Amino acid sequence: MVQTIEALRDKIRRVKEMQSVVTTMKVLAAVNIRQYEAAVKSLTKYNDTIEMGLEIALRHRPEEIKIAQRVLSGPLGAIVLGSDQGMVGQFNQVVADHAFTVLRKGRLRERECTLLAVGRRVAARLEQADLEPIEILSTPSSLAGLTPMVQNLLIRIENWRETRGIEQILLFYNMSTHGASYRAKALQLLPIDPRWLEELEKRRWPSRGLPTYTLKWDVLFAALIREYFFASLYRAFAESLASENASRLSSMQAAEQNIEDELDQLNIRYHHLRQTSITEELMDVVAGYEALARNLNASDST
């Protein structure tokens, strides 16, 4: 009985250690969510500035330069953002399923696709869906790692265009909706959506005075487009990482509740066994006392 109690006490200790780990992970996830959401908000303002610059450039677009139309044929490239770490629920499955739906079930299914995965977990999900990535990159571990990762991807995209003739690039990632909820999104990086450019060109300027510029039009437009690509990728990564941590936070909350329930059950069993042990010890004492008393009575009678 004593060994059983000791074993149960040891199990309670291990479960409490697990509870401490889960609590720490939950706190870290909550902190990460706030910093990535803050990055998304700050980038929204920066993106607005880029769009205003494009609006001015498009208003002065030379007549001989036409807005590119959509690419409906030829090879395409796809980048899928996921996670390297687990405990994120259906996070990787959701974005992998969305990529599969667009690339294999949609109108793009007959085209040659070059696929890059960011995150080992999502790469495994893509492989299960018969989408084989040519390369798997690690996800950034902090906000400071976003800029180098985005620059790395921009170099790869340019390489795809030069060596593979890829002119259409799709980006798949999860974006937060509210609370711990998220949904998968597909963003076309290349070519730039002509409807979006036309909307910018026709947008009403918020003041009477229009900004001017001294750079050549093609230099200015190319610089703004590069900034647009950078901002789009950076925001997608921040959205994905915020969603990943929101999903992890939800998983940790569920795990924490399960651990608390298990601790309650273990404590009930522990106290029951301890009380049973005490009762048995008392019964042994009483039985010993009664046996001693009978022996003493027998001796007195003799």
C-alpha positions as CSV (number, residue, x, y, z in Angstrom):
1,M,0.0,0.0,0.0
2,V,2.8,2.4,0.9
3,Q,4.5,1.7,-2.6
4,T,1.2,2.5,-4.3
5,I,0.9,5.8,-2.5
6,E,4.5,6.7,-3.3
7,A,3.9,5.9,-7.0
8,L,0.8,8.0,-7.1
9,R,2.7,10.9,-5.3
10,D,5.4,10.7,-7.9
11,K,2.8,10.8,-10.8
12,I,1.2,13.9,-9.2
13,R,4.7,15.5,-9.1
14,R,5.3,14.8,-12.8
15,V,1.9,16.1,-13.8
16,K,2.5,19.3,-11.9
17,E,5.8,19.7,-13.8
18,M,3.9,19.3,-17.0
19,Q,1.4,21.9,-15.9
20,S,4.3,24.3,-15.3
21,V,5.6,23.7,-18.8
22,V,2.2,24.2,-20.3
23,T,1.7,27.4,-18.4
24,T,5.0,28.8,-19.6
25,M,4.2,27.9,-23.2
26,K,0.8,29.6,-22.8
27,V,2.4,32.8,-21.6
28,L,5.0,32.8,-24.3
29,A,2.3,32.3,-27.0
30,A,0.3,35.2,-25.6
31,V,3.4,37.5,-25.7
32,N,4.2,36.4,-29.2
33,I,0.7,37.1,-30.4
34,R,0.9,40.7,-29.2
35,Q,4.2,41.4,-30.9
36,Y,3.2,39.9,-34.2
37,E,-0.1,41.6,-34.2
38,A,1.7,44.9,-33.4
39,A,3.9,44.2,-36.4
40,V,0.9,43.7,-38.6
41,K,-0.7,47.0,-37.5
42,S,2.5,49.0,-38.1
43,L,2.9,47.4,-41.5
44,T,-0.6,48.3,-42.4
45,K,0.3,52.0,-42.2
46,Y,3.5,51.4,-44.2
47,N,1.5,49.6,-46.8
48,D,-0.9,52.5,-47.1
49,T,2.1,54.8,-47.7
50,I,3.3,52.5,-50.5
51,E,-0.2,52.5,-52.1
52,M,-0.3,56.3,-52.0
53,G,3.1,56.4,-53.8
54,L,1.8,54.0,-56.4
55,E,-1.3,56.0,-56.8
56,I,0.8,59.1,-57.7
57,A,3.1,57.1,-60.0
58,L,0.1,55.6,-61.8
59,R,-1.5,59.0,-62.3
60,H,1.7,60.0,-64.3
61,R,2.1,56.7,-66.1
62,P,3.5,57.1,-69.6
63,E,1.0,56.2,-72.3
64,E,3.2,53.6,-73.9
65,I,3.4,51.6,-70.6
66,K,0.4,49.3,-70.2
67,I,-0.7,47.5,-67.0
68,A,0.2,43.9,-67.2
69,Q,-2.7,41.4,-67.5
70,R,-3.1,38.2,-65.6
71,V,-0.9,35.2,-66.4
72,L,-3.2,32.3,-67.2
73,S,-0.7,29.8,-68.5
74,G,2.9,28.6,-68.1
75,P,4.7,27.4,-64.9
76,L,3.8,28.9,-61.6
77,G,5.5,29.1,-58.2
78,A,3.9,28.6,-54.7
79,I,5.1,29.4,-51.2
80,V,3.3,27.9,-48.2
81,L,3.9,29.3,-44.7
82,G,3.4,26.8,-41.8
83,S,5.3,25.9,-38.6
84,D,8.3,23.9,-37.5
85,Q,6.9,23.2,-34.0
86,G,3.9,21.2,-32.9
87,M,1.1,21.8,-30.4
88,V,-0.7,24.1,-33.0
89,G,-3.9,22.1,-33.6
90,Q,-5.0,22.1,-37.2
91,F,-2.9,25.1,-38.1
92,N,-0.7,23.3,-40.7
93,Q,-3.5,21.1,-42.0
94,V,-5.7,24.1,-42.8
95,V,-3.2,25.9,-44.9
96,A,-2.0,22.7,-46.6
97,D,-5.6,21.8,-47.5
98,H,-6.2,25.3,-49.0
99,A,-3.0,25.1,-51.1
100,F,-4.1,21.6,-52.3
101,T,-7.6,22.9,-53.2
102,V,-6.1,25.8,-55.3
103,L,-3.2,24.0,-56.9
104,R,-4.7,20.5,-57.5
105,K,-8.4,20.9,-57.6
106,G,-8.7,24.4,-59.0
107,R,-8.0,25.7,-62.5
108,L,-4.3,25.6,-61.9
109,R,-4.1,21.8,-61.6
110,E,-2.7,21.2,-65.2
111,R,0.2,23.6,-64.8
112,E,3.7,22.8,-63.7
113,C,4.2,24.0,-60.1
114,T,7.4,24.8,-58.2
115,L,6.6,24.6,-54.5
116,L,8.5,25.9,-51.5
117,A,7.4,25.2,-47.9
118,V,8.4,27.3,-44.8
119,G,8.1,25.0,-41.9
120,R,8.7,21.2,-41.6
121,R,5.3,20.5,-40.2
122,V,3.4,22.0,-43.1
123,A,5.9,20.4,-45.6
124,A,4.9,17.0,-44.2
125,R,1.2,17.8,-44.7
126,L,1.9,18.9,-48.3
127,E,3.7,15.7,-49.1
128,Q,0.8,13.7,-47.8
129,A,-1.4,15.6,-50.3
130,D,1.0,14.7,-53.1
131,L,2.5,18.3,-53.2
132,E,6.3,17.8,-53.1
133,P,8.2,21.0,-52.0
134,I,11.5,21.5,-53.8
135,E,12.9,23.2,-50.7
136,I,11.9,23.5,-47.0
137,L,12.9,26.5,-45.0
138,S,12.7,27.0,-41.2
139,T,10.2,29.5,-39.9
140,P,11.6,32.6,-38.2
141,S,11.9,32.1,-34.4
142,S,11.3,35.8,-33.6
143,L,10.3,39.1,-35.0
144,A,13.9,40.0,-35.7
145,G,14.1,37.0,-38.1
146,L,11.3,38.2,-40.4
147,T,13.4,40.7,-42.4
148,P,16.2,38.3,-43.3
149,M,13.6,35.6,-44.2
150,V,11.6,38.0,-46.5
151,Q,14.8,39.1,-48.2
152,N,15.8,35.4,-48.7
153,L,12.4,34.7,-50.3
154,L,12.6,37.7,-52.6
155,I,16.0,36.4,-53.9
156,R,14.5,33.0,-54.5
157,I,11.5,34.5,-56.4
158,E,13.8,36.4,-58.7
159,N,15.8,33.3,-59.3
160,W,12.6,31.4,-60.2
161,R,11.8,34.0,-62.7
162,E,15.2,33.9,-64.3
163,T,15.9,30.2,-64.3
164,R,12.4,28.6,-64.5
165,G,10.5,31.3,-66.4
166,I,7.9,31.5,-63.6
167,E,5.8,34.7,-63.8
168,Q,3.0,33.8,-61.4
169,I,3.8,33.4,-57.7
170,L,1.1,32.4,-55.1
171,L,1.5,32.7,-51.4
172,F,-0.5,30.6,-49.0
173,Y,-0.7,31.4,-45.3
174,N,-3.0,31.5,-42.3
175,M,-4.3,34.9,-41.1
176,S,-6.0,35.7,-37.8
177,T,-9.7,36.5,-37.8
178,H,-10.7,37.0,-34.1
179,G,-9.4,35.5,-30.9
180,A,-7.8,32.1,-31.6
181,S,-9.5,31.8,-34.9
182,Y,-7.8,31.9,-38.3
183,R,-8.4,31.1,-41.9
184,A,-6.2,30.2,-44.9
185,K,-5.6,32.8,-47.5
186,A,-4.0,32.8,-51.0
187,L,-2.2,35.9,-52.1
188,Q,-1.0,36.4,-55.7
189,L,2.4,38.1,-55.5
190,L,3.1,38.1,-59.2
191,P,1.9,39.4,-61.5
192,I,0.4,42.4,-59.8
193,D,-3.3,42.3,-59.9
194,P,-4.2,44.7,-62.8
195,R,-7.6,45.5,-61.2
196,W,-5.8,46.7,-58.0
197,L,-3.5,48.9,-60.0
198,E,-6.5,50.4,-61.9
199,E,-8.3,51.1,-58.7
200,L,-5.2,52.9,-57.3
201,E,-4.9,54.9,-60.5
202,K,-8.6,56.0,-60.2
203,R,-8.6,56.6,-56.4
204,R,-9.4,60.0,-55.2
205,W,-6.5,61.9,-53.6
206,P,-7.4,63.0,-50.0
207,S,-6.2,66.6,-50.5
208,R,-6.1,69.2,-53.3
209,G,-2.3,69.2,-53.7
210,L,-0.6,66.3,-55.4
211,P,2.9,65.2,-54.4
212,T,5.6,65.5,-57.1
213,Y,8.7,63.4,-57.7
214,T,12.0,63.9,-59.6
215,L,13.0,60.3,-60.2
216,K,12.4,58.6,-63.6
217,W,9.0,57.0,-63.7
218,D,10.3,53.5,-64.3
219,V,12.8,53.8,-61.5
220,L,10.2,55.1,-59.0
221,F,7.6,52.5,-60.0
222,A,10.0,49.6,-59.7
223,A,11.2,50.8,-56.3
224,L,7.6,51.1,-55.1
225,I,6.7,47.6,-56.4
226,R,9.8,46.1,-54.6
227,E,8.6,47.7,-51.4
228,Y,5.1,46.4,-52.0
229,F,6.5,42.8,-52.4
230,F,8.5,43.2,-49.2
231,A,5.6,44.6,-47.2
232,S,3.2,41.8,-48.5
233,L,5.6,39.0,-47.6
234,Y,6.5,40.5,-44.2
235,R,2.8,41.0,-43.4
236,A,2.0,37.4,-44.4
237,F,4.7,36.1,-42.2
238,A,3.6,38.2,-39.2
239,E,0.0,37.1,-39.8
240,S,1.0,33.5,-40.0
241,L,3.1,33.6,-36.9
242,A,0.4,35.4,-35.0
243,S,-2.1,32.7,-36.1
244,E,0.4,29.9,-35.2
245,N,0.7,31.3,-31.6
246,A,-3.0,31.8,-31.3
247,S,-3.5,28.2,-32.2
248,R,-0.8,27.1,-29.8
249,L,-2.4,29.2,-27.1
250,S,-5.7,27.5,-27.7
251,S,-4.1,24.1,-27.5
252,M,-2.2,25.0,-24.3
253,Q,-5.5,26.2,-22.7
254,A,-7.1,22.9,-23.6
255,A,-4.1,21.0,-22.3
256,E,-4.1,23.0,-19.1
257,Q,-7.7,22.2,-18.4
258,N,-7.0,18.5,-19.1
259,I,-4.1,18.6,-16.7
260,E,-6.2,20.2,-14.0
261,D,-8.9,17.6,-14.4
262,E,-6.2,14.8,-14.1
263,L,-4.7,16.4,-11.0
264,D,-8.1,16.5,-9.4
265,Q,-8.6,12.8,-10.1
266,L,-5.1,11.9,-8.9
267,N,-5.5,13.9,-5.7
268,I,-8.8,12.2,-5.0
269,R,-7.2,8.8,-5.5
270,Y,-4.2,9.8,-3.4
271,H,-6.3,11.0,-0.5
272,H,-8.5,7.9,-0.7
273,L,-5.5,5.6,-0.7
274,R,-3.9,7.5,2.2
275,Q,-7.1,7.4,4.2
276,T,-7.5,3.7,3.5
277,S,-3.9,3.1,4.6
278,I,-4.5,5.0,7.8
279,T,-7.7,3.1,8.5
280,E,-5.9,-0.2,7.9
281,E,-3.1,0.8,10.3
282,L,-5.7,1.7,13.0
283,M,-7.5,-1.6,12.5
284,D,-4.1,-3.4,12.9
285,V,-3.5,-1.4,16.2
286,V,-7.0,-2.2,17.4
287,A,-6.7,-5.9,16.5
288,G,-3.3,-6.0,18.3
289,Y,-4.8,-4.3,21.4
290,E,-7.7,-6.8,21.5
291,A,-5.3,-9.7,21.1
292,L,-3.2,-8.4,23.9
293,A,-6.2,-7.8,26.1
294,R,-7.4,-11.4,25.6
295,N,-4.0,-12.7,26.5
296,L,-3.9,-10.7,29.7
297,N,-7.4,-11.8,30.6
298,A,-6.4,-15.4,30.0
299,S,-3.3,-15.0,32.2
300,D,-5.4,-13.4,35.0
301,S,-7.8,-16.4,34.9
302,T,-5.0,-18.9,35.3
